[in-house]
């Protein structure tokens, strides 16, 4: 019997019911800036478990659906498919993370520009903003607090507060060496806007000359020769992100 025939015979007698199947979901950390501060988009759960609590938008993965396809579908269904930088964040598989049954979730980080964040809120009443307050400095890691529009601390459903905390840690860790921060900016931006994004995510002020010199030296910025408009002060030059080869 050839190897192909041997494998075919094995698969013919293989019974998937021999093993319990955990369910699989995807959850999206839809993160942007609101009022110059990091915020996520949340949905208030209407049904048990955790009815009345806020949660990240998410959904179950179909049996014939790839993870990235499921994340894209949830982005379309829950937020209307705004332009977003979408990347896989982490897999959360604690045994008792969901009281219904064994559910493993793959979290995705979806970064939105400030304009896209506002547009999603305007056209999707089911979503509400939650401002992310990070009490730790740098990449120390740890819990974060998600605040309502009124400034009240929200108790998120399941382990979603842990997911948001990891998203902030990942974002801080990648901000200085990768292009991820540009996903929070419009196509054309000023150096001031770029620094505002970094300060909002890092939670600390940065030295203006040193920051600008570092950004320019990395070759990430392409000057456009255009100036911002509609300002009451001296307009600044607009740049765009220069993608690598």
N, C-alpha and C positions, 0 to 999 in steps of 0.2 A: 504494500500500500504506500502510495506516495505521500509526501508531507502534506500536500494540498488535500488529498483524500482523507488523510488522518484528521486534519483539522476540521474538515466538513463533517466527518462522523462525530467528532467531539461536540461540535456546535449543535448537531441534530439532537443529541441526547442531553444537552445542557439545559437545566431548568432554572431560569432567573428567579423563580419563586423560592429557591433555596436560601435566598438572602433578603432580609428586610430592606425596603427602599426608602431612604429619607427623601422628603420633598426638597425641591430646589427653588430658590427665589433669587431675584435681583432687586437691590435697593439703590436708589440714586441720591447722591449728595449733590443737589443742584445748588451750587455755591456761586455767589457774586458779591458785589459791593452795593450796599444801600446806605446812602448818607455818609459815604466814606468809611464804612465799617463792614467787615465780613458778615454775610447773612446767608441762610439756607432757606429753601422753599419747603414748606411742610403741608401736610394734609391732616385734618382733624378726623380721627376715626369715628365712624358712626355706629360700628358694630363691635361686638366682643370678638376677641379679647382686647383689653385696654380701650374700651369704648370711651370717647371723650378726650383721650390723649392725642397729642400730635405725633405724627410719624413721618418718616421719609417716604416719598413716592416709591412704590415698588410693585412687584407682581410675581406670580409663579412662572417658571420656565416651562414651556411646552416640551413634551417628550421628544419631539423632532426639531427642537429649536436650539440654535447655538447661543451661547451666553451673550456674545456681543449683539446678536440679533434681538435677543430678549431685552437687553438694555436699551437698544434703539427703539423698540416697540413701546416700552414703558415711557421713554422720553416723548414719543409722539402722542401716546394716549393720555398721559398725565400732564404734559406741559406744552403740547402743540408743536413739538420738534423745533425748538429755537436753535439757532446756530450755537453749538457748544463744543468745547474740547472735552471729549469723553474718554476716560481711561479706567481700566480696572484697578480698584484700590486694594481690596483684601477680601479674604473669605472668612466668614464668621460662622463657626460651627459648634458653639457650646451646646451640650446635650439638651439643656432645659431653657434655651433662649426663647422658645415659643411654647406656650402652654398647650397648644392644640395637638402637636405631634412633633416628631423630629424634623426640623426644617433647617437646612443649611442655606445661608444667603451669601451671594457674591455682591459686594458693594462696588459701585462705580462712582467716580468723581467726575461731575459734569460742571465745567467752569463757564460762566456766562459773563458777558460784558454788563456794565451797570445799566445800559439801555435795554439790553435783552432781558435782564432780570426784571426791570420795571414793566416791560411789555408783557412778559408772562403773567405777572401779577394782575395787570389790567384786564387781560382777556380770559383769565382762568380763575373764577371766583373760588373754586375749591382749594386753591393753594394760598397759603399765608406765609408771610416772612417770619423768620426767627433769627434775631441777631446773635452772633456767636461771640461770647465773651471768653477769652482765653486767659486764665490766671497765671500761667507759667511762662517763663522767659525762654527765648531761643527754641531749642529742640529738646527741652526737658521732658515734655510729654506729660500726660495726665488728664484728668477730667476737665471738661469745659461746661459752661452754662449757656443754654439757649434761651434767649429772652423774647417775650412777646412784644408787639408794637407798643404796649403800655409799660414795658420795662419789667414785667413779672417773669420770674424763672419758670420755664415750662418743664414738666416731667414727660420726657419722650417715651413712646411705647417701645417695648422689647429692649434691645440693646442699641437703639438708634443713637443715643447720646454717645456711646462708645465709638460708634461708626463716625459720627461727626468729629469727635476728638482726634481720631486717627487721620481723618481727612485733613484737618488743620496741621497736624504734625507732618504729614507727607508733603503738604503744600509748602510749609516753611522749609522743609529739608531740600526741596527741589528748586525753590525760587531763585537762588543765587547762581545755580550752575546750569539751569535748563531754560527753555523758552516758555515754560508753563505760565509765567506771570503775564505774558503778552495776551493770553487767552482772556484776560480780564479787561483788556483795553480795546477801544475801537481800532479800526484799521489805521487811522491817522491819529497821532497823539503827541502831546508835548512832553518834554523831559520832566516837567512838574507833575503831570498826570502819571507818568511811569514811577516816579518816586512816591507819589501818593499811594499807589497800589502796593508797593513794597512795604511802606510804613504801615498800611492797614493790615496786611497779612502778618507781618513780623511783630506788630504791636509796639513799635518803638520808633522814635525819630532817627533819621539818618543824616549824616553830614552831607550837605548839598554838593559841594565841589567834589568830594571824594566819590560819592555815588555816581555823579554824572561822568566823571573821568573813567570809572570802572566800566560803566555801561558802554561808553564810546570806544574804549580800548578793546572791548570784546568783539567788535565788529558786528554787533547785532542790530545796530540802528542805521537806517538809511535816511538821510535828510531829503526832504521833498522840495525845499525851496519855497514852500508855501507857509503862510502864517495863519494862526487861528483867527476866527472872526467872532464878533458879538461880545467882545470883552470891554470892560470899562477901564482896563489898564493896558500897558504896552503889550501888543500881541506877541506870543512866542512862536518859534518855528515849529512846524509839524514834522514828525518823523514817522516812518513805518518800520515794522520788524523785517529784517533781512534774513530770510530763511537760508539755511546752509545748503550746500550742494548735495 
